Amino acid sequence: MPRVTFLLADGTSKAVDARAGASLMTLARGARIEGITAECGGECACSTCHVLLHPEWYPKFPEPGEGERMMFTFAPGNGKTSRLSCQLKLEDIHDGLIVRVPAEQA
């Protein structure tokens, strides 16, 4: 069971246990993570589930597809480790994952 730590815009953090196979977006919504509204429901059609992966975790997920990369242009606070949480499936190897919610989304 992977445990994910969300670094929040207010400077606090929240650790949440995930079910393997769940998306990071589903985990964030279930845990009521501030700034992850996921308005499109996980269809990769908006950027309201945007997160920044801690650099050491970025290579532990598949590269973003073209559709996801296009959505980054709409994501406030995007950077080199930007991802849409709806596109990230969590597995046991992601135990300890650290993600930051951009302050611009809070």
N, CA, C and O atoms as CSV, one atom per row, in Angstrom:
chain,resi,resn,atom,element,x,y,z
A,1,MET,N,N,0.844,-1.175,0.000
A,1,MET,CA,C,0.000,0.000,0.000
A,1,MET,C,C,0.893,1.243,0.000
A,1,MET,O,O,1.609,1.494,0.969
A,2,PRO,N,N,0.850,2.015,-1.078
A,2,PRO,CA,C,1.685,3.212,-1.120
A,2,PRO,C,C,1.148,4.330,-0.228
A,2,PRO,O,O,-0.059,4.549,-0.129
A,3,ARG,N,N,2.064,5.015,0.402
A,3,ARG,CA,C,1.729,6.200,1.192
A,3,ARG,C,C,2.259,7.407,0.431
A,3,ARG,O,O,3.420,7.433,0.023
A,4,VAL,N,N,1.393,8.413,0.240
A,4,VAL,CA,C,1.728,9.614,-0.514
A,4,VAL,C,C,1.667,10.807,0.423
A,4,VAL,O,O,0.732,10.935,1.215
A,5,THR,N,N,2.662,11.679,0.335
A,5,THR,CA,C,2.652,12.915,1.101
A,5,THR,C,C,2.413,14.080,0.158
A,5,THR,O,O,3.162,14.298,-0.795
A,6,PHE,N,N,1.355,14.823,0.444
A,6,PHE,CA,C,1.014,16.026,-0.306
A,6,PHE,C,C,1.561,17.232,0.446
A,6,PHE,O,O,1.266,17.420,1.627
A,7,LEU,N,N,2.358,18.049,-0.239
A,7,LEU,CA,C,2.852,19.300,0.320
A,7,LEU,C,C,1.879,20.382,-0.131
A,7,LEU,O,O,1.743,20.647,-1.325
A,8,LEU,N,N,1.211,21.000,0.823
A,8,LEU,CA,C,0.123,21.924,0.531
A,8,LEU,C,C,0.606,23.371,0.440
A,8,LEU,O,O,1.672,23.722,0.946
A,9,ALA,N,N,-0.196,24.189,-0.211
A,9,ALA,CA,C,0.163,25.585,-0.449
A,9,ALA,C,C,0.358,26.376,0.834
A,9,ALA,O,O,1.105,27.354,0.848
A,10,ASP,N,N,-0.305,25.967,1.918
A,10,ASP,CA,C,-0.191,26.710,3.183
A,10,ASP,C,C,1.036,26.305,3.988
A,10,ASP,O,O,1.211,26.758,5.119
A,11,GLY,N,N,1.887,25.458,3.416
A,11,GLY,CA,C,3.110,25.042,4.078
A,11,GLY,C,C,2.978,23.775,4.911
A,11,GLY,O,O,3.968,23.295,5.462
A,12,THR,N,N,1.783,23.233,5.010
A,12,THR,CA,C,1.579,21.994,5.749
A,12,THR,C,C,1.686,20.808,4.798
A,12,THR,O,O,1.781,20.980,3.582
A,13,SER,N,N,1.670,19.620,5.355
A,13,SER,CA,C,1.676,18.414,4.535
A,13,SER,C,C,0.615,17.455,5.061
A,13,SER,O,O,0.188,17.534,6.213
A,14,LYS,N,N,0.208,16.554,4.186
A,14,LYS,CA,C,-0.781,15.554,4.559
A,14,LYS,C,C,-0.374,14.228,3.927
A,14,LYS,O,O,-0.257,14.130,2.706
A,15,ALA,N,N,-0.160,13.213,4.754
A,15,ALA,CA,C,0.182,11.873,4.279
A,15,ALA,C,C,-1.093,11.044,4.183
A,15,ALA,O,O,-1.925,11.047,5.090
A,16,VAL,N,N,-1.229,10.336,3.065
A,16,VAL,CA,C,-2.442,9.567,2.794
A,16,VAL,C,C,-2.044,8.192,2.261
A,16,VAL,O,O,-1.168,8.085,1.403
A,17,ASP,N,N,-2.685,7.147,2.768
A,17,ASP,CA,C,-2.467,5.789,2.266
A,17,ASP,C,C,-3.353,5.567,1.049
A,17,ASP,O,O,-4.528,5.935,1.041
A,18,ALA,N,N,-2.771,4.959,0.025
A,18,ALA,CA,C,-3.484,4.728,-1.230
A,18,ALA,C,C,-3.673,3.239,-1.471
A,18,ALA,O,O,-2.965,2.403,-0.910
A,19,ARG,N,N,-4.626,2.937,-2.303
A,19,ARG,CA,C,-4.837,1.573,-2.781
A,19,ARG,C,C,-4.071,1.438,-4.090
A,19,ARG,O,O,-4.216,2.284,-4.973
A,20,ALA,N,N,-3.268,0.408,-4.233
A,20,ALA,CA,C,-2.537,0.178,-5.484
A,20,ALA,C,C,-3.527,0.112,-6.638
A,20,ALA,O,O,-4.569,-0.536,-6.539
A,21,GLY,N,N,-3.196,0.784,-7.725
A,21,GLY,CA,C,-4.053,0.825,-8.899
A,21,GLY,C,C,-4.912,2.070,-8.976
A,21,GLY,O,O,-5.470,2.366,-10.033
A,22,ALA,N,N,-5.033,2.805,-7.884
A,22,ALA,CA,C,-5.817,4.038,-7.880
A,22,ALA,C,C,-5.002,5.162,-8.508
A,22,ALA,O,O,-3.772,5.126,-8.508
A,23,SER,N,N,-5.692,6.144,-9.035
A,23,SER,CA,C,-4.976,7.302,-9.560
A,23,SER,C,C,-4.642,8.257,-8.413
A,23,SER,O,O,-5.316,8.271,-7.383
A,24,LEU,N,N,-3.619,9.034,-8.605
A,24,LEU,CA,C,-3.238,10.038,-7.619
A,24,LEU,C,C,-4.368,11.051,-7.442
A,24,LEU,O,O,-4.592,11.541,-6.335
A,25,MET,N,N,-5.078,11.367,-8.518
A,25,MET,CA,C,-6.208,12.290,-8.448
A,25,MET,C,C,-7.321,11.748,-7.556
A,25,MET,O,O,-7.866,12.477,-6.727
A,26,THR,N,N,-7.658,10.469,-7.727
A,26,THR,CA,C,-8.705,9.856,-6.911
A,26,THR,C,C,-8.318,9.892,-5.435
A,26,THR,O,O,-9.148,10.176,-4.572
A,27,LEU,N,N,-7.060,9.602,-5.160
A,27,LEU,CA,C,-6.572,9.664,-3.788
A,27,LEU,C,C,-6.701,11.078,-3.234
A,27,LEU,O,O,-7.186,11.268,-2.119
A,28,ALA,N,N,-6.269,12.070,-4.009
A,28,ALA,CA,C,-6.314,13.463,-3.558
A,28,ALA,C,C,-7.750,13.925,-3.306
A,28,ALA,O,O,-8.023,14.590,-2.307
A,29,ARG,N,N,-8.650,13.578,-4.195
A,29,ARG,CA,C,-10.056,13.986,-4.009
A,29,ARG,C,C,-10.659,13.311,-2.787
A,29,ARG,O,O,-11.374,13.949,-2.015
A,30,GLY,N,N,-10.378,12.026,-2.605
A,30,GLY,CA,C,-10.904,11.310,-1.454
A,30,GLY,C,C,-10.380,11.849,-0.135
A,30,GLY,O,O,-11.065,11.798,0.887
A,31,ALA,N,N,-9.149,12.370,-0.167
A,31,ALA,CA,C,-8.530,12.926,1.038
A,31,ALA,C,C,-8.816,14.425,1.180
A,31,ALA,O,O,-8.343,15.072,2.114
A,32,ARG,N,N,-9.583,14.953,0.255
A,32,ARG,CA,C,-9.947,16.380,0.245
A,32,ARG,C,C,-8.712,17.288,0.274
A,32,ARG,O,O,-8.607,18.205,1.088
A,33,ILE,N,N,-7.791,17.002,-0.639
A,33,ILE,CA,C,-6.578,17.803,-0.748
A,33,ILE,C,C,-6.942,19.139,-1.404
A,33,ILE,O,O,-7.438,19.181,-2.530
A,34,GLU,N,N,-6.685,20.214,-0.679
A,34,GLU,CA,C,-6.967,21.569,-1.172
A,34,GLU,C,C,-6.170,21.844,-2.440
A,34,GLU,O,O,-4.959,21.629,-2.476
A,35,GLY,N,N,-6.843,22.317,-3.470
A,35,GLY,CA,C,-6.182,22.667,-4.720
A,35,GLY,C,C,-6.288,21.604,-5.796
A,35,GLY,O,O,-5.907,21.860,-6.938
A,36,ILE,N,N,-6.789,20.427,-5.476
A,36,ILE,CA,C,-6.990,19.365,-6.469
A,36,ILE,C,C,-8.503,19.216,-6.664
A,36,ILE,O,O,-9.149,18.412,-5.993
A,37,THR,N,N,-9.057,20.005,-7.594
A,37,THR,CA,C,-10.500,19.961,-7.818
A,37,THR,C,C,-10.896,18.950,-8.884
A,37,THR,O,O,-12.012,18.430,-8.859
A,38,ALA,N,N,-9.999,18.667,-9.815
A,38,ALA,CA,C,-10.230,17.644,-10.846
A,38,ALA,C,C,-11.591,17.814,-11.514
A,38,ALA,O,O,-12.414,16.898,-11.521
A,39,GLU,N,N,-11.809,18.977,-12.064
A,39,GLU,CA,C,-13.106,19.325,-12.630
A,39,GLU,C,C,-13.555,18.423,-13.773
A,39,GLU,O,O,-14.757,18.236,-13.966
A,40,CYS,N,N,-12.621,17.862,-14.536
A,40,CYS,CA,C,-13.036,16.997,-15.651
A,40,CYS,C,C,-13.211,15.544,-15.216
A,40,CYS,O,O,-13.569,14.694,-16.032
A,41,GLY,N,N,-12.964,15.254,-13.952
A,41,GLY,CA,C,-13.175,13.904,-13.441
A,41,GLY,C,C,-12.137,12.889,-13.873
A,41,GLY,O,O,-12.384,11.686,-13.792
A,42,GLY,N,N,-10.992,13.342,-14.325
A,42,GLY,CA,C,-9.931,12.402,-14.689
A,42,GLY,C,C,-9.834,12.110,-16.165
A,42,GLY,O,O,-9.231,11.110,-16.555
A,43,GLU,N,N,-10.408,12.950,-16.992
A,43,GLU,CA,C,-10.406,12.730,-18.444
A,43,GLU,C,C,-9.240,13.397,-19.167
A,43,GLU,O,O,-9.194,13.380,-20.397
A,44,CYS,N,N,-8.302,13.983,-18.433
A,44,CYS,CA,C,-7.155,14.682,-19.025
A,44,CYS,C,C,-7.634,15.808,-19.946
A,44,CYS,O,O,-7.071,16.037,-21.016
A,45,ALA,N,N,-8.686,16.503,-19.503
A,45,ALA,CA,C,-9.273,17.579,-20.306
A,45,ALA,C,C,-9.198,18.929,-19.607
A,45,ALA,O,O,-9.771,19.907,-20.088
A,46,CYS,N,N,-8.509,18.995,-18.497
A,46,CYS,CA,C,-8.317,20.257,-17.794
A,46,CYS,C,C,-6.995,20.151,-17.035
A,46,CYS,O,O,-6.292,19.149,-17.163
A,47,SER,N,N,-6.660,21.131,-16.276
A,47,SER,CA,C,-5.407,21.061,-15.507
A,47,SER,C,C,-5.656,21.272,-14.023
A,47,SER,O,O,-4.754,21.669,-13.287
A,48,THR,N,N,-6.877,21.007,-13.586
A,48,THR,CA,C,-7.235,21.276,-12.187
A,48,THR,C,C,-6.822,20.171,-11.225
A,48,THR,O,O,-7.175,20.207,-10.046
A,49,CYS,N,N,-6.081,19.200,-11.719
A,49,CYS,CA,C,-5.503,18.170,-10.841
A,49,CYS,C,C,-3.982,18.196,-10.924
A,49,CYS,O,O,-3.309,17.229,-10.568
A,50,HIS,N,N,-3.457,19.314,-11.398
A,50,HIS,CA,C,-2.015,19.492,-11.595
A,50,HIS,C,C,-1.262,19.398,-10.273
A,50,HIS,O,O,-1.670,19.972,-9.263
A,51,VAL,N,N,-0.156,18.663,-10.303
A,51,VAL,CA,C,0.755,18.576,-9.156
A,51,VAL,C,C,2.190,18.645,-9.675
A,51,VAL,O,O,2.450,18.471,-10.865
A,52,LEU,N,N,3.097,18.900,-8.763
A,52,LEU,CA,C,4.529,18.853,-9.061
A,52,LEU,C,C,5.109,17.684,-8.276
A,52,LEU,O,O,5.032,17.647,-7.048
A,53,LEU,N,N,5.683,16.741,-8.990
A,53,LEU,CA,C,6.308,15.605,-8.326
A,53,LEU,C,C,7.650,16.034,-7.741
A,53,LEU,O,O,8.356,16.852,-8.331
A,54,HIS,N,N,7.993,15.487,-6.598
A,54,HIS,CA,C,9.336,15.683,-6.068
A,54,HIS,C,C,10.283,15.109,-7.118
A,54,HIS,O,O,10.027,14.023,-7.638
A,55,PRO,N,N,11.375,15.812,-7.445
A,55,PRO,CA,C,12.240,15.390,-8.566
A,55,PRO,C,C,12.666,13.926,-8.552
A,55,PRO,O,O,12.767,13.316,-9.617
A,56,GLU,N,N,12.917,13.351,-7.394
A,56,GLU,CA,C,13.356,11.950,-7.377
A,56,GLU,C,C,12.250,10.988,-7.802
A,56,GLU,O,O,12.534,9.853,-8.187
A,57,TRP,N,N,10.999,11.425,-7.738
A,57,TRP,CA,C,9.868,10.567,-8.093
A,57,TRP,C,C,9.446,10.695,-9.549
A,57,TRP,O,O,8.785,9.803,-10.080
A,58,TYR,N,N,9.812,11.777,-10.192
A,58,TYR,CA,C,9.367,12.001,-11.577
A,58,TYR,C,C,9.687,10.813,-12.497
A,58,TYR,O,O,8.803,10.377,-13.235
A,59,PRO,N,N,10.903,10.278,-12.483
A,59,PRO,CA,C,11.211,9.173,-13.409
A,59,PRO,C,C,10.552,7.840,-13.040
A,59,PRO,O,O,10.684,6.870,-13.787
A,60,LYS,N,N,9.861,7.770,-11.927
A,60,LYS,CA,C,9.243,6.512,-11.510
A,60,LYS,C,C,7.834,6.333,-12.084
A,60,LYS,O,O,7.123,5.388,-11.740
A,61,PHE,N,N,7.448,7.257,-12.960
A,61,PHE,CA,C,6.178,7.166,-13.670
A,61,PHE,C,C,6.470,7.221,-15.168
A,61,PHE,O,O,7.501,7.757,-15.575
A,62,PRO,N,N,5.571,6.672,-15.996
A,62,PRO,CA,C,5.755,6.808,-17.446
A,62,PRO,C,C,5.761,8.279,-17.847
A,62,PRO,O,O,5.157,9.118,-17.178
A,63,GLU,N,N,6.441,8.581,-18.935
A,63,GLU,CA,C,6.473,9.949,-19.458
A,63,GLU,C,C,5.056,10.418,-19.787
A,63,GLU,O,O,4.218,9.612,-20.193
A,64,PRO,N,N,4.779,11.719,-19.615
A,64,PRO,CA,C,3.447,12.226,-19.964
A,64,PRO,C,C,3.207,12.132,-21.471
A,64,PRO,O,O,4.122,12.315,-22.275
A,65,GLY,N,N,1.969,11.846,-21.829
A,65,GLY,CA,C,1.586,11.808,-23.234
A,65,GLY,C,C,1.391,13.210,-23.777
A,65,GLY,O,O,1.426,14.186,-23.027
A,66,GLU,N,N,1.187,13.307,-25.071
A,66,GLU,CA,C,1.027,14.603,-25.729
A,66,GLU,C,C,-0.162,15.384,-25.165
A,66,GLU,O,O,-0.059,16.590,-24.939
A,67,GLY,N,N,-1.289,14.703,-24.936
A,67,GLY,CA,C,-2.472,15.383,-24.388
A,67,GLY,C,C,-2.207,15.973,-23.013
A,67,GLY,O,O,-2.631,17.089,-22.713
A,68,GLU,N,N,-1.511,15.225,-22.189
A,68,GLU,CA,C,-1.179,15.727,-20.856
A,68,GLU,C,C,-0.229,16.919,-20.962
A,68,GLU,O,O,-0.412,17.919,-20.268
A,69,ARG,N,N,0.770,16.822,-21.812
A,69,ARG,CA,C,1.718,17.937,-21.981
A,69,ARG,C,C,1.000,19.202,-22.453
A,69,ARG,O,O,1.348,20.304,-22.029
A,70,MET,N,N,0.019,19.054,-23.311
A,70,MET,CA,C,-0.744,20.216,-23.787
A,70,MET,C,C,-1.492,20.884,-22.637
A,70,MET,O,O,-1.609,22.109,-22.602
A,71,MET,N,N,-1.990,20.098,-21.711
A,71,MET,CA,C,-2.733,20.651,-20.576
A,71,MET,C,C,-1.846,21.474,-19.648
A,71,MET,O,O,-2.344,22.345,-18.935
A,72,PHE,N,N,-0.542,21.213,-19.645
A,72,PHE,CA,C,0.363,21.969,-18.783
A,72,PHE,C,C,0.349,23.455,-19.115
A,72,PHE,O,O,0.628,24.284,-18.250
A,73,THR,N,N,0.026,23.802,-20.364
A,73,THR,CA,C,-0.018,25.222,-20.725
A,73,THR,C,C,-1.107,25.962,-19.957
A,73,THR,O,O,-1.044,27.184,-19.816
A,74,PHE,N,N,-2.097,25.239,-19.464
A,74,PHE,CA,C,-3.182,25.837,-18.695
A,74,PHE,C,C,-2.976,25.714,-17.190
A,74,PHE,O,O,-3.748,26.271,-16.409
A,75,ALA,N,N,-1.953,24.997,-16.786
A,75,ALA,CA,C,-1.722,24.709,-15.370
A,75,ALA,C,C,-0.926,25.833,-14.714
A,75,ALA,O,O,0.211,26.094,-15.105
A,76,PRO,N,N,-1.506,26.492,-13.733
A,76,PRO,CA,C,-0.743,27.525,-13.036
A,76,PRO,C,C,0.398,26.898,-12.236
A,76,PRO,O,O,0.233,25.844,-11.622
A,77,GLY,N,N,1.541,27.552,-12.251
A,77,GLY,CA,C,2.674,27.059,-11.469
A,77,GLY,C,C,3.353,25.842,-12.049
A,77,GLY,O,O,4.021,25.104,-11.326
A,78,ASN,N,N,3.193,25.613,-13.369
A,78,ASN,CA,C,3.799,24.401,-13.943
A,78,ASN,C,C,5.319,24.503,-13.944
A,78,ASN,O,O,5.888,25.594,-13.933
A,79,GLY,N,N,5.957,23.346,-13.958
A,79,GLY,CA,C,7.412,23.277,-13.918
A,79,GLY,C,C,7.915,21.991,-14.536
A,79,GLY,O,O,7.156,21.263,-15.176
A,80,LYS,N,N,9.190,21.711,-14.346
A,80,LYS,CA,C,9.830,20.542,-14.964
A,80,LYS,C,C,9.262,19.216,-14.500
A,80,LYS,O,O,9.331,18.227,-15.230
A,81,THR,N,N,8.702,19.175,-13.302
A,81,THR,CA,C,8.154,17.908,-12.788
A,81,THR,C,C,6.630,17.938,-12.709
A,81,THR,O,O,6.024,17.200,-11.933
A,82,SER,N,N,6.019,18.802,-13.522
A,82,SER,CA,C,4.552,18.881,-13.562
A,82,SER,C,C,3.949,17.597,-14.091
A,82,SER,O,O,4.467,16.980,-15.022
A,83,ARG,N,N,2.846,17.207,-13.479
A,83,ARG,CA,C,2.046,16.076,-13.958
A,83,ARG,C,C,0.591,16.356,-13.622
A,83,ARG,O,O,0.285,17.123,-12.708
A,84,LEU,N,N,-0.293,15.730,-14.365
A,84,LEU,CA,C,-1.707,15.733,-14.017
A,84,LEU,C,C,-1.940,14.493,-13.174
A,84,LEU,O,O,-1.660,13.376,-13.610
A,85,SER,N,N,-2.446,14.686,-11.984
A,85,SER,CA,C,-2.586,13.556,-11.065
A,85,SER,C,C,-3.558,12.503,-11.587
A,85,SER,O,O,-3.498,11.348,-11.166
A,86,CYS,N,N,-4.453,12.884,-12.499
A,86,CYS,CA,C,-5.375,11.899,-13.071
A,86,CYS,C,C,-4.651,10.893,-13.956
A,86,CYS,O,O,-5.186,9.819,-14.230
A,87,GLN,N,N,-3.459,11.216,-14.401
A,87,GLN,CA,C,-2.707,10.351,-15.308
A,87,GLN,C,C,-1.697,9.462,-14.587
A,87,GLN,O,O,-0.972,8.702,-15.229
A,88,LEU,N,N,-1.645,9.551,-13.266
A,88,LEU,CA,C,-0.658,8.798,-12.492
A,88,LEU,C,C,-1.321,7.689,-11.695
A,88,LEU,O,O,-2.052,7.955,-10.740
A,89,LYS,N,N,-1.070,6.458,-12.081
A,89,LYS,CA,C,-1.575,5.295,-11.359
A,89,LYS,C,C,-0.570,4.904,-10.288
A,89,LYS,O,O,0.621,4.766,-10.570
A,90,LEU,N,N,-1.035,4.729,-9.089
A,90,LEU,CA,C,-0.167,4.413,-7.963
A,90,LEU,C,C,0.000,2.904,-7.816
A,90,LEU,O,O,-0.955,2.135,-7.927
A,91,GLU,N,N,1.226,2.515,-7.566
A,91,GLU,CA,C,1.562,1.118,-7.323
A,91,GLU,C,C,2.403,1.049,-6.056
A,91,GLU,O,O,2.811,2.079,-5.520
A,92,ASP,N,N,2.658,-0.147,-5.586
A,92,ASP,CA,C,3.443,-0.304,-4.355
A,92,ASP,C,C,4.819,0.360,-4.449
A,92,ASP,O,O,5.353,0.807,-3.433
A,93,ILE,N,N,5.395,0.430,-5.638
A,93,ILE,CA,C,6.713,1.056,-5.796
A,93,ILE,C,C,6.673,2.561,-5.526
A,93,ILE,O,O,7.720,3.197,-5.404
A,94,HIS,N,N,5.479,3.127,-5.433
A,94,HIS,CA,C,5.344,4.566,-5.187
A,94,HIS,C,C,5.202,4.904,-3.701
A,94,HIS,O,O,4.888,6.040,-3.345
A,95,ASP,N,N,5.433,3.924,-2.850
A,95,ASP,CA,C,5.367,4.181,-1.408
A,95,ASP,C,C,6.407,5.236,-1.038
A,95,ASP,O,O,7.596,5.065,-1.305
A,96,GLY,N,N,5.953,6.324,-0.423
A,96,GLY,CA,C,6.841,7.424,-0.045
A,96,GLY,C,C,6.778,8.599,-1.010
A,96,GLY,O,O,7.479,9.593,-0.822
A,97,LEU,N,N,5.950,8.494,-2.038
A,97,LEU,CA,C,5.818,9.552,-3.039
A,97,LEU,C,C,5.543,10.901,-2.381
A,97,LEU,O,O,4.752,11.002,-1.443
A,98,ILE,N,N,6.210,11.934,-2.889
A,98,ILE,CA,C,6.010,13.302,-2.404
A,98,ILE,C,C,5.572,14.151,-3.580
A,98,ILE,O,O,6.248,14.197,-4.608
A,99,VAL,N,N,4.433,14.829,-3.428
A,99,VAL,CA,C,3.934,15.727,-4.472
A,99,VAL,C,C,3.588,17.071,-3.848
A,99,VAL,O,O,3.181,17.152,-2.689
A,100,ARG,N,N,3.760,18.130,-4.648
A,100,ARG,CA,C,3.419,19.469,-4.177
A,100,ARG,C,C,2.242,19.990,-4.976
A,100,ARG,O,O,2.203,19.876,-6.201
A,101,VAL,N,N,1.290,20.559,-4.270
A,101,VAL,CA,C,0.166,21.228,-4.913
A,101,VAL,C,C,0.602,22.676,-5.142
A,101,VAL,O,O,0.925,23.375,-4.181
A,102,PRO,N,N,0.619,23.137,-6.390
A,102,PRO,CA,C,1.068,24.510,-6.639
A,102,PRO,C,C,0.242,25.536,-5.874
A,102,PRO,O,O,-0.983,25.434,-5.793
A,103,ALA,N,N,0.929,26.521,-5.316
A,103,ALA,CA,C,0.250,27.563,-4.533
A,103,ALA,C,C,-0.800,28.279,-5.365
A,103,ALA,O,O,-1.807,28.746,-4.831
A,104,GLU,N,N,-0.572,28.369,-6.668
A,104,GLU,CA,C,-1.514,29.059,-7.560
A,104,GLU,C,C,-2.851,28.353,-7.646
A,104,GLU,O,O,-3.827,28.963,-8.082
A,105,GLN,N,N,-2.937,27.094,-7.251
A,105,GLN,CA,C,-4.196,26.342,-7.315
A,105,GLN,C,C,-4.984,26.403,-6.026
A,105,GLN,O,O,-6.164,26.051,-6.010
A,106,ALA,N,N,-4.367,26.836,-4.953
A,106,ALA,CA,C,-5.046,26.818,-3.653
A,106,ALA,C,C,-6.134,27.865,-3.561
A,106,ALA,O,O,-6.797,27.976,-2.530
